[in-house]
Amino acid sequence: MILGPGEGHAHYSARGSEMVFKATAELDGGDLSLMERTLPPGGRRPPPHRHTNCSEAYFVLDGVVSIIVEGQELAVEREGFVLVPRGTAHTFGNTSAEPARLLVIHTPAMDAYFAGLHNLWNRPDPPAPDEERALMARFGMTPALPALSCAVRVAERPQRHTVMAWGIPQGHAVPSRASKTRSGSR
């Protein structure tokens, strides 16, 4: 199956972001979903949460995406990758003045959740926080503890919860392509 730029099997919007699904549960027996997501400048973040039933990964295509994992904020630039294993507290957003685009992979697939989120956010009035939390719970997401509590718990977590951020230490920004080229590492 081949899709061109801007093409997808489903298109959703919520919290100001646009989501185009390139792969959905229906296409691969639920193994994974892949979306191209555009985040508006300063857009609303998802509530901090943990997935009990899937892992999530981000690959930044354009712009800078702020990803908070277990209370630690990462500024991830173009071509940066972050893996968020199941059970890890996280949220993400765009704190820059420019739109940001990223690929988001869930395994197993989570596109049905985003269809529900689209329905909640495309009514005349935004959803109440309890409505969004109820939807999240139906799809295996639990609220994360406040950032300070999450940071304290990092040391207690098993090694399998280590966040991979494109081979860089946690809390460091991923170098841009331009800075790598200037430093001669490319």
VENMO-V96635 format. One record per residue. PSI is psi in whole degrees, 0 to 359 (999 if undefined). OMEGA is omega as a letter, one per 40 degrees, with the letter a starting at -180 (* if undefined). Layout:
BEGIN
psi=PSI omega=OMEGA
psi=PSI omega=OMEGA
END
This chain:
BEGIN
psi=127 omega=a
psi=132 omega=i
psi=141 omega=i
psi=177 omega=i
psi=133 omega=i
psi=354 omega=a
psi=151 omega=i
psi=173 omega=a
psi=345 omega=i
psi=146 omega=i
psi=123 omega=a
psi=160 omega=i
psi=144 omega=i
psi=145 omega=i
psi=27 omega=i
psi=352 omega=a
psi=154 omega=i
psi=137 omega=a
psi=122 omega=i
psi=117 omega=a
psi=120 omega=i
psi=328 omega=i
psi=137 omega=a
psi=165 omega=a
psi=322 omega=a
psi=329 omega=a
psi=335 omega=a
psi=25 omega=i
psi=20 omega=i
psi=7 omega=a
psi=318 omega=a
psi=161 omega=i
psi=147 omega=i
psi=124 omega=i
psi=149 omega=i
psi=122 omega=a
psi=133 omega=i
psi=123 omega=a
psi=128 omega=i
psi=157 omega=i
psi=130 omega=i
psi=18 omega=a
psi=163 omega=a
psi=133 omega=i
psi=154 omega=i
psi=151 omega=i
psi=142 omega=i
psi=135 omega=a
psi=172 omega=i
psi=143 omega=i
psi=126 omega=i
psi=346 omega=a
psi=4 omega=a
psi=163 omega=i
psi=158 omega=a
psi=144 omega=i
psi=148 omega=a
psi=137 omega=i
psi=115 omega=a
psi=127 omega=i
psi=316 omega=a
psi=147 omega=i
psi=197 omega=a
psi=129 omega=i
psi=129 omega=i
psi=119 omega=a
psi=123 omega=i
psi=121 omega=a
psi=121 omega=a
psi=41 omega=i
psi=359 omega=a
psi=125 omega=a
psi=133 omega=i
psi=133 omega=i
psi=105 omega=a
psi=121 omega=a
psi=182 omega=a
psi=133 omega=a
psi=10 omega=i
psi=149 omega=a
psi=137 omega=i
psi=129 omega=i
psi=129 omega=i
psi=96 omega=a
psi=154 omega=i
psi=142 omega=i
psi=357 omega=a
psi=130 omega=i
psi=134 omega=a
psi=164 omega=i
psi=171 omega=a
psi=163 omega=i
psi=184 omega=a
psi=107 omega=i
psi=2 omega=a
psi=178 omega=i
psi=358 omega=a
psi=153 omega=i
psi=154 omega=i
psi=145 omega=i
psi=141 omega=i
psi=158 omega=i
psi=137 omega=i
psi=125 omega=a
psi=133 omega=i
psi=135 omega=i
psi=118 omega=e
psi=175 omega=a
psi=147 omega=i
psi=16 omega=a
psi=332 omega=i
psi=325 omega=i
psi=315 omega=a
psi=333 omega=i
psi=316 omega=i
psi=321 omega=i
psi=319 omega=i
psi=314 omega=i
psi=319 omega=i
psi=317 omega=a
psi=356 omega=a
psi=36 omega=i
psi=170 omega=i
psi=325 omega=i
psi=143 omega=i
psi=155 omega=a
psi=153 omega=i
psi=150 omega=i
psi=322 omega=i
psi=326 omega=i
psi=317 omega=i
psi=319 omega=i
psi=321 omega=i
psi=318 omega=i
psi=315 omega=i
psi=316 omega=a
psi=321 omega=i
psi=336 omega=a
psi=26 omega=i
psi=24 omega=i
psi=137 omega=i
psi=148 omega=i
psi=142 omega=i
psi=154 omega=i
psi=163 omega=i
psi=153 omega=a
psi=318 omega=a
psi=316 omega=i
psi=320 omega=i
psi=317 omega=a
psi=322 omega=i
psi=326 omega=a
psi=348 omega=a
psi=315 omega=a
psi=334 omega=a
psi=346 omega=a
psi=147 omega=i
psi=156 omega=a
psi=330 omega=a
psi=349 omega=i
psi=6 omega=i
psi=136 omega=a
psi=130 omega=i
psi=120 omega=i
psi=70 omega=i
psi=40 omega=i
psi=17 omega=i
psi=156 omega=i
psi=148 omega=i
psi=144 omega=i
psi=359 omega=i
psi=145 omega=i
psi=143 omega=i
psi=128 omega=a
psi=144 omega=i
psi=162 omega=i
psi=319 omega=a
psi=317 omega=a
psi=327 omega=i
psi=319 omega=a
psi=317 omega=a
psi=325 omega=a
psi=355 omega=i
psi=12 omega=a
psi=5 omega=i
psi=999 omega=*
END
